[in-house]
Amino acid sequence: MKTEKNTRKAAKEQLKIIPIGGLHEIGKNMTVLEYGNDILIIDCGLSFPNDEMYGIDIVIPDFSYLIKNAHKVRGMIITHGHEDHIGAVPYLLQRIKVPIYGTRLPLGLIQNKLDEHGLKGDLRTIKAGDRIKIGPFAVETIRVTHSIADAICLSITTPAGVIFHTGDFKIDYTPVDGEPIDFGRLAEIGRKGVLLMMCESTNAGRPGYTASEKNVGEALQNIFRGSKARIIVATFSSNVHRIQKIIDNAAMFHRKVAVSGRSMVNVISLAIELGYLKIPKGVLIDINEAKNIPDKELVIITTGSQGEPMSALARMANSDHKSVQIKKGDLVVLSSTPVPGNEKMVANVVNKLFEKGAEVFYSDITDIHVSGHACREELKLMHTLIRPKYLMPVHGEYRHLKQHADLAMELGRKKEDIFILANGDTLTLTKDGAVKAEDQVPAGDVMVDGLGVGDVGNIVLRDRKLLSESGLIIVVASIDQVTREVVSGPDIISRGFVYVRENEDLIEQATEVAAEILFNTDPGSKDWNTMKNAVRDGLRRFIYDKTQRNPVILPIFMEV
C-alpha cells in the first residue's frame, strides 16, 4: 500500500511537456503542459497545405488528447497573433471550452475569427509584465520583439520547476514601437534557475543577427523618395510595425493611403482601434476613392506578398481586381520573403506585374524585408541569459531543431540535456531529471476542407492525387435486377484523361473491353462488387497497356 501511494505521489510530481504541433514542421504550433489533473495549453495554430494536399484549405492540430482530457484543461495562453499560433483556436473551441489569455492584439484577432465562426469565447486580456495563476501554473509574461506587435515570452513556475518558453522572437534594439526586450528580467529569471527552455529554432541555421525593422523603414523611405509613380506595397497583414512604416513614409511624402485585401482591412481596423497604428488625419482613404487620387500622391497597401492566387495583389496582376488595375509605370513592392513552398506563386505574380509594365521591388533585388525570428547570435544570447538545465528546441522543421541543438552544444550544453521531440512525444520532468517517455499521444494533421474538419484523410488525398495526375474514367451500364444481364451499355465517360473527340478509337476499344468482361461474367456470380472489380481491373490493364497511364476507373451500374 505504501509503495502504491509513493507511486501516485511520484506520478503527480511529474510535469509532462507534450507538443501537439509545431515540431518537424513550420506552423500548427501547440504545446501542452500537464501536471497531475491540470493542463495548460500554449498557442493553438494552423498550417497551410502542401502541394500534395489537393483541395485542402488549412491544416490544424489533432485535438483528440485535449478532448479526452477536457476536464483537466485550465486555460490557454497565446504568445502572439500569427496564424501559426492562433489560427486553430475556433476549431478547438467548437469541441471544448477553455479560457484564453493573451495580449490585446492577438485576442482582438481571435475575436474576429470567433465572430466569423459564430462562436463565443472566454477571452482574458493580459499585458507584458503580468503574473497570472492558471491552475498550478504561475505564468509571468515578458515582452519580446517579433514581426507582430504584442508578442510575449513565458516564464512558467510549476511544481517541478520553471519552464521558459521564448515564443517567436528576435532581438531588435531599435523596434518600431520603441519597446525592446526586457533583458534585465530575462537575466533575473535565468539567475533564479530554469529547469527547461523551449526555444524557437526557425533561423537556427542562419549566422549573425536578424536585421532591425528600422532597416526596412529606411529602405522604403528611399523607394518613396525617388518615385513619382503610384506605389503598391504588399506585405503580411499581421505585420503592424511594417504597416506603420509604410504609412509614416506615405505621410512624409504627402501621399494618401488606401488598403486592399480583406485580412489587411480587418487587421488595420483592429490595430487602429487598439492604438497600435497611428495614422495622421486625412491620410487613409477608401480603396474606391483611389482612382480619383493622382498617382504621385497615392500608396496602396495590399495583401498578396506570398503570391496567394486569390489575394488582392494576385487579382491586380490578373486584371481581376474591381478597384485597382496595374498599369505601366506603377511601382510594386513585395515587402516579404517567400515562405518555403511559395516561391513559384510569388514568381508568377512578379512576372505578370512586369508584363503589365510595372516596376517591381522584391526580395531578390533589394532589402525590403527582415525576418521576425532570431538568428544564431541572438539564440546564443537567449541561452546565455536563461541558462536552462534542459533544452527543447521548438518551432521548426527537423533540420532547424538539429541546428539549434548543435548550437547549444557549442555553448557547452551536454547532448543528453537536449531533447529533440516530434509531435505527440512526451517529455517528463521532475526536479531530479528529464526523460523522454515511450508513450505518444495522437498528434497528426487534421485537414479542413470547406466546412469539413477531419473528414478528408490519406485515402481521399490519394484519390485526388490520382485524379489530378491521370484523370477519371466512368463506366456506366444498366443491369437487369433479376437475371443480372446487361440491358444497356456499357458507356464510357472520360474526364481529365483524354480528349474524347480526338481519341474515339481508344474509347471504343475500352468500351468493347468493358462489354466483354460484363457479358462473359457468370450470371450466377454477378454481385455488384464482383462485376465492378472485374471491370475496374480489366480496364486498368487495357488502359495502361495503351497509354502508360493509371486513371481512376469508376464503374456505375444501375438496376432496371
Salt bridges, closest charged atoms under 4 A:
GLU4 OE2 - ARG8 NH1 3.31
GLU25 OE2 - LYS28 NZ 3.14
GLU34 OE2 - LYS72 NZ 2.98
ASP38 OD1 - ARG74 NE 2.59
ASP43 OD2 - HIS85 ND1 2.76
GLU83 OE2 - LYS113 NZ 2.64
ASP84 OD2 - HIS85 NE2 3.49
ASP84 OD2 - HIS395 NE2 3.36
GLU116 OE2 - ARG262 NH1 3.10
ASP122 OD2 - ARG124 NH2 2.72
ASP130 OD1 - LYS127 NZ 3.34
GLU140 OE2 - ARG131 NH2 3.80
GLU140 OE2 - ARG185 NE 2.62
ASP168 OD2 - HIS80 NE2 3.34
ASP168 OD2 - HIS85 NE2 3.08
ASP168 OD2 - HIS146 NE2 3.69
ASP168 OD2 - HIS395 NE2 3.00
ASP177 OD2 - HIS241 NE2 3.48
GLU179 OE1 - ARG143 NH2 2.81
GLU188 OE1 - ARG185 NH1 3.21
GLU188 OE2 - LYS192 NZ 3.77
GLU200 OE2 - HIS373 ND1 2.94
GLU213 OE2 - ARG242 NE 2.39
ASP295 OD2 - LYS327 NZ 3.02
ASP330 OD2 - ARG230 NH2 2.64
GLU377 OE2 - LYS380 NZ 3.25
GLU397 OE1 - ARG399 NE 2.93
ASP406 OD1 - LYS402 NZ 2.97
GLU410 OE2 - ARG376 NH2 3.08
ASP425 OD2 - LYS436 NZ 3.47
ASP445 OD1 - LYS28 NZ 3.18
ASP449 OD2 - ARG464 NH2 2.67
ASP463 OD1 - ARG462 NH2 3.76
GLU469 OE2 - LYS465 NZ 2.57
ASP537 OD1 - ARG540 NH1 3.35
GLU559 OE2 - ARG484 NH1 3.05
